[in-house]
């Protein structure tokens, strides 16, 4: 059972450290740090993705700003109190630092999870079809990660027909997106959202999970 839970959430990222690691928390005497890795897309754009890494893994690697790094782990969610309200936070929990960065997709994620909210289908003014889904991925110790995903075109039409509770497999990439949040008439804050851009989606019974490093 534990091995299955380890395999239902796999992430590989290769990029550049763009923020000094900052202490986050401690578990059983081991410290964990947060930083941000910039991962280039095929276009001129890039995604700035938060990662959480243990001090044990940091000892043998240079994690200074500007350092190139490859990591593997899991995309996780947790709730954090902000201004008296609970906010869903997302981060890649690093399990390993990669020594060999050749022949690997710089941004790939594969999940097995359950749709936990009715999919939201919409069409942009330019007639592009989009569907937002929230996927619950089981983790050890009866925990779950709640991960926002976005599908496009044919995948969007397919996802819009899925019901809550459906077990699915997703292959895609993690992306960051800036947006403006209106706080009041005088205040607008710039914020960053993180989501999984879906390349492939299928029922879990029809599509076995593949090794992300082979994609």
C-alpha angles and dihedrals in degrees: 000000000000092000090053091052089051091053100046094074117043127164132178121187130177120185149095130304108241102173132049110252112258127200111257111171146320129244122188090341096310119116125223127203134200127218139149129250121203112217119191122227125214086260124059090273128093139197123233106211126186117231133189118211135177123242088237091064093042095059097080099037138068109241098171120136108282095027117136113231142168121207139179127200143099134308106236140181132208137171120249127185111239120175091341094309131101112245127192109237126193130204141155108246105214117224098168140013112224120234096186111055097170122114093009129125105245093219121025135142131181123190141180110199149124130268103244101177133040109271114249114221122192142158123227123228085260090057095252112151117227133176126191118205133176115217126198113210117193119234134185121283092037093292128136135198118222109211126185114223133185127205130194137207114332091007089053092053090048094047092049089064095054120102131222111277096031112141110227143174119225131191119186145098137282114248135186123217130188120218139165121249117203107221097174139326092291103033130068118171127202110227138175125230125196125207143153114257104212121228096170134011129181143153110278091233091058101043125042116213114261131210106272093214090064094056 
